[in-house]
Amino acid sequence: MSLTAGRSIWRSMGTATLAALAVLAGSMLIAAGATRIARMLPRPPLGSTIPTSTAISAQDGQLLRLTLAADGQFRLWVALDQMPARLPSAVLMYEDQWFYHHPGVNPAALVRAAFNNRGAGRRSGARRIGASTITMQLARRIYRINTRRPLGKLHQIAAALWLEVRYSKHDILEAYLNLAPYGRNVEGVGAASLVFFGRPVSQLSVPQIMTLAVIPQNPRARRLGAGAKSRGSALDHARRRLWARWAEVHPTDARFSGDMDLPGDAKPPDALPFLAPHFTDAVLRQAQGSVRTTLDLARQRTLERMLQSYVSEQSAIGIRNAGALLLEVNHGTAQMRAYVGSADYRNAEIDGQVNAVTAKRSPGSTLKPFVYALALDQGLLHPRSILKDTPSSFGPFSPENFDGRFVGPIAAEEALVRSRNVPAVALASQLSRPTLYDFLRASGVSHLNSERYYGLALALGGGEVSMEELGRMYAILLNGGRAIPLRYLADPPESAASARPATPLGERLLSDEASFITLDMLEKNPRPDTGQPAAPAVAWKTGTSWGFHDAWSVGVFGRYVLIVWIGNFDNSGNPAFVGVQAAAPLLFRIIDALRTQGLDTGGLRRPPRNLARVDVCAASGDLPNADCPQTIATWYIPGKSPIRVSQLHRRVYLDASGRSACGPGPGVHEEVYEFWTSDMLRLFREAGMPRRLPPPAANCGNLTTDTPGWDGNARDGDAPQIVSPLRGVVYTLRPAHLQTLALRANIAARSQAIYWFADNAYLGRAVRGEDLAWLPARAGHYLLRAVDDTGAVDTRDLDVEVAP
């Protein structure tokens, strides 16, 4: 061939090559443009139409329950970045090493598989090899493609190419790992790790990762189960082949070689846990996917064990069912720590699958503490205020006490502890807004009828609440009176909403002071087994519904609220269903067991800063006058609690014949009498404790000897005389200096102390010769009152301004 001809051929070949390269480059540009356009089109997330399971775990991550997806598969979606990095790497090493370099189909692998499998078909025992990429396997599973026929294979290839055009490698790998087959009805690494190893993907060990990486290639032959990983099994061979390659590429992981020889048999799907069934039923109504809850599994098991044991012991008296709820008030939420909806979930004889935590029942007297809390806030009482436990009618409603008796005068805290009905109804009748009904609605009690429908019977359990709602109300007391949400989920998604209170979360429903005092009063309730208040302290209350359908006991200790219910789901009554006799012993069994197990019940509750202590006359609940024989300390809320000087005990002058005298004189002596009202005197007589009656009053001019404040020595100038602050002077305070006013009054010779009030707020007590330092809370007008211990009063108007 001549040189000229050679050059011509080379020139023509170069031109053809350049043209081919130009066509290829153009095709690649067109493909890149098409890919970009395809990815700009709307596209659903991969696997978004495939149903998934819900995995519910306790607060420590231990699996409580794994549900089947709608199509009967165990399938749980896990984001790729939540998987250990070794897992996708091991899967790619075993299944598709060129995943990040091919467009969804590996042509070289297809050719190699075609030649190998064609020869294998002619040779007996020869092993067939596959050429499906990760993308091709995903396409087959998503689009349900039958790849046993040539057309099906072509369909699979086309679908794989389409997936690569539409989705990123990250999305494709994530979808494959979540849909890969693991035998039986288990799909995806998320479900497989829970089903077979009882742990989430993030906690898989290196041998477990190697195991899950090799199963999808042949899930039937390498199915996990008892003995599946024993030496010599198909799964063991595959796993060891992968590990040999892995250790070569990742020499730092060679330290795990010894772990590969451990048996570690996996559990079959039928060994999945089914724990806290009522609780997980409730969670399934709130959330889907992987859900970590607030449940403390150790506490849950304690409550379940205690309920089953107690019901078994008390079966002779007809106690067959019970429920319990344990809440921890922490960071402004009430977190579910234990939740038992019945004594036996699987017992059809007691309708065990009915949930006592959410069932609406009559709460009996467990609502009384909130009547007292509201009364404290509305200035109707303090803990030592004397209430009347007497036969009373409130329109057509005439309440009686559980024991059918009346005790007469009784201190408020004792009336609450002894659960006297009449004082509670009397207080409820005096409540203004908010009433008990208003409080129930604000705290989240649902499906209430109108307030008029219940009337005053609401204070005695005339309405219906659930254990969940009752727990929230007691949690409000523990939360300082603020509305509080019940929390099932450790990290609740925005879409997972449990029942929300009608009041915004954190809004104040009771004062911090009233909440503290109410719990303090309940702590004086003696335990049913010892007859003494619990130590460490437990603030607790019982309730019994009408007809003995329900027995309740609620306890607040440390940061926890525990509620116990005993009854029947068919609403049948039983005289044994009395709160203090049936539910309270179980309550304290559980509390004692929890404390024995080391439950941290926290330190003592601290009284709010605005709460104060004052000595009052034990018999009247008022500030002691000079004749009160016994005093007792109590809490009071400045500006709210009713404080006045007691007039129950009065000194009377008697002549030699025992008749009243108008003053001291020959043969006249003094005695102190109690001046009770006629209805109280009648009750004392009926109780076998008649009181000594004061003699008829003597006529001493304009006053009689039974007039409050009467003193036979009284004369002008014996009433207190305020000398500071001065009359008609405007006082200017400078807050930066915490300047106080000195309150001073002269008192009569027989008086020993003076009590100071600003408007209706009690300021304090000063003994003879002492001043009381007072820092006004605001600028404005005040009416000061000085009351001595005989009840005599002096008043003074005062105007205060604050310097700028």
Residue, then its C-alpha position, 0 to 999 in steps of 0.5 A: m500500500s502506498l504512503t498516500a493510500g495509508r494516509s487516506i485510510w487513517r484520515s478516514m478512520g480518524t474522522a469516523t472516530l471523531a464522529a462516533l465520539a461526538v455522537l456519544a458525547g451528544s448522547m451523554l449530554i442528552a441523557a444527562g439533560a433527560t435525567r435532570i428533567a426527570r428528577m425535576l418532575p414530581r416524584p413520590p418517595l421510594g416505597s411511600t405506597i408500601p405499608t409499614s409496621t409500627a415498632i413500639s419501644a420502652q424509654d430504654g429502647q427495649l421492644l414492646r411490640l412490633t405490628l404487622a403491616a397492612d399486607g401482613q409483612f413485618r416491614l419497618w422503614v429506617a433512614l439510611d443515616q440511622m443505620p450503622a455505616r458497616l451495614p450498607s457497605a457490607v451489603l454492597m460488598y456482597e451484592d453489588q460492588w459497582f453500585y455507585h458506578h453503573p446506571g442501574v444495570n451492570p452490562a459486564a455482569l449480565v454477559r458473564a452471567a449469561f455465559n455462565n448460566r448457559g454452561a451451567g444448564r448443561r453441567s449437572g451440579a453447576r452453580r448458577i450466578g446472578a447479575s441483578t444489581i441493587t437497583m434491579q432487585l429494588a425494581r423487581r420488589i417495587y413493581r412486582i416484576n416476574t423475572r423468570r421470563p425473558l420479557g420480565k427480565l427486560h422489564q426489570i432492566a428498563a425499570a432499573l434504568w428508570l429508577e436511576v434516572r428518577y432517584s439518587k443512589h442514596d434513595i435507591l440504596e435506602a429503599y433496597l435495605n428497607l425492602a430486602p427479603y429476609g425470609r418468611n414475612v420479614e422485609g427490610v433491615g429495620a424489621a429483621s433486626l428487631v424480629f431476629f435480634g430484638r434490637p434496633v438497627s443502630q445497635l447491631s453488632v458486627p457479626q449481626i451486620m454480616t448475617l443480615a448482609v448475606i440473607p437477601q441473596n437467598p432468603r429461603a436457604r439462609r433463613l434465620g432461626a434456631g441453629a441457622k448460624s451453626r457452623g456448616s449451614a448455608l447461612d454460616h458459609a455465606r457469612r464467613r465468605l463475606w467476613a473474609r473479604w471484609a476483614e481483608v479490606h477493613p483490617t481494623d475490624a479483624r478484632f471482631s473475628g472471635d465474635m464470628d464464632l459465637p452461636g448467637d441463634a436468632k429468634p423466630p418471628d413468633a417469639l416477638p414480645f407483646l408487652a404492656p398491651h393496653f399501653t401499646d394499644a393506646v400508642l398505636r392510636q397516636a403514632q406510626g413507624s419507630v416509636r420510643t415511649t416514656l414507659d419504664l418497663a421495670r416499673q410496668r412489670t412491678l405494677e402488673r405483678m402486684l395487681q395480679s398477686y393482689v387480685s388473686e389474694q382477694s378473689a374470695i371477696g369478689i375482687r377479680n379486676a384492677g387497673a393502675l397508672l404511674l405518672e412522673v411529673n418532670h419538666g412540665t409534662a406528666q410522663m407515662r411510666a407504667y400503664v396497666g389497663s386490667a389484671d389480665y389482658r388475655n382473660a375474657e372472663i373479666d373482659g381483660q382487653v377493656n382499658a381501665v385507664t381510658a374508661k369513664r367511671s365515677p371517681g367518688s371522693t377523689l375529686k374533693p381535693f380540688v374543691y378544697a384547692l379552689a376554696l383555698d384560692q378563693g379565700l374561703l378557708h385555710p387548713r385549720s378553718i372550722l367547717k360544719d359537718t351537720p345535717s344540711s340541705f342544698g335545695p333538693f340535695s341533702p348529702e350524707n356521710f359514708d358512715g351515716r354520721f355527723v361530727g359537728p365542727i371539724a377542721a378543713e384538713e381533717a374534713l378532707v382527710r376523713s372525706r366528710n361529704v357535707p363540708a365538701v358540698a358546702l364548700a362547692s356551693q360557695l365556689s365562684r368562678p372557677t367552680l369545680y365544673d370549670f376546673l374539670r373542663a379546663s384540666g381536660v376532662s372530656h364529654l361532660n354534660s352541662e354544669r346544671y346536670y350534675g349540680l353539687a353532686l359533682a363534688l362527690g363523684g356525680g360525673e365520670v372521668s377516666m383514670e388518665e384524666l384523674g391522673r392529669m388533675y393530680a399531676i396539676l397539683l404536683n406541677g404547682g397548679r399549671a395545666i400539664p400534658l400527658r406524654y406517651l412518647a419520648d419524642p412525640p412527632e407534631s402529628a402525634a397528638s394525645a388528648r389535649p386539655a381545653t386550657p393551653l398547656g402551662e396555663r395556671l388553673l390553681s395557685d402554687e400555694a393552694s396546690f402545695i397546701t392541698l397536697d400537704m393536707l393529704e399527706k396527713n392521711p394515715r396509712p390503712d395498715t399502720g394508722q399513721p401518715a406514710a413516711p416518706a410522705v405520701a399525699w393520698k385520697t380514696g374514692t368509692s362510687w355510688g352502688f360500690h361499682d368502683a374503688w379508687s386510691v390516688g397517691v402523690f409521692g415525690r415526682y410521681v402520681l399513682i392511681v389504682w382502680i378496682g371494679n368490674f367492666d360489666n359495672s356490677g357492684n360489690p360491697a367490698f369495693v370501698g376505696v380505703q379498704a380495697a384500693a388503698p392497700l394495693l396502692f401502698r403495696i405498689i409504692d412500697a415495692l417501687r421504693t424497695q426497687g430504688l425508685d427515686t421519689g425526690g426530695l421534700r416539696r418546698p413551700p412557695r415563697n408567698l406561703a406563710r405559717v401562723d398560729v391559730c386557735a385550735a378550736s376555732g381556726d381563727l387568730p387566738n385571742a387572749d382566752c384561747p387555751q390551745t393554738i396550732a400552726t397552719w399555712y395561710i396565703p397572704g391576701k387570700s386566706p380568711i384570718r380574723v381574731s377568734q371570738l369562740h372563747r370569752r371571759v365571763y364575770l360571775d358572781a357568787s351565785g354563778r350568774s353573769a356580772c357586769g364587772p369585777g367586784p366583791g365575790v366576782h370571779e372570771e371563767v372562760y366559756e366557749f360560745w358555740t352556735s345552737d346547731m353545733l351545741r345540738l351535735f355535741r349533745e347527740a354525739g354524747m359530748p355536751r358543752r358547758l353552756p355560758p350563763p345568761a347574759a347580764n344587762c350592762g347598759n348598751l352591751t351584754t356580757d356575751t357581746p364579742g369584745w366585752d370587757g367588764n373593765a372596758r372604758d374609753g381608750d382601751a381599744p387599740q390605738i394606731v400611732s404609726p403610720l400617721r393619719g393623713v400622711v402620704y408615704t413615699l417608698r423607694p423600692a431600691h432601698l427595700q424601705t418598710l413601714a413601721l406599724r405600731a399601736n398602743i393596746a390595753a393593759r390586758s391585751q398581749a398581742i396585736y394582729w395587723f391587716a391591710d385591706n383583707a390581707y393578714l400582715g402579721r402579729a406583734v406582741r406588746g411594745e413591738d413594731l411590725a415591719w411592712l413592705p407594701a406590695r403596690a402603690g395606692h390606697y390601703l385600709l389598715r386594721a389593728v385587732d387586739d387579742t380581745g377582738a377590739v379594732d382600730t382602723r386607719d386609711l393609708d396612701v402609698e406612692v412609689a418614688p420613680 
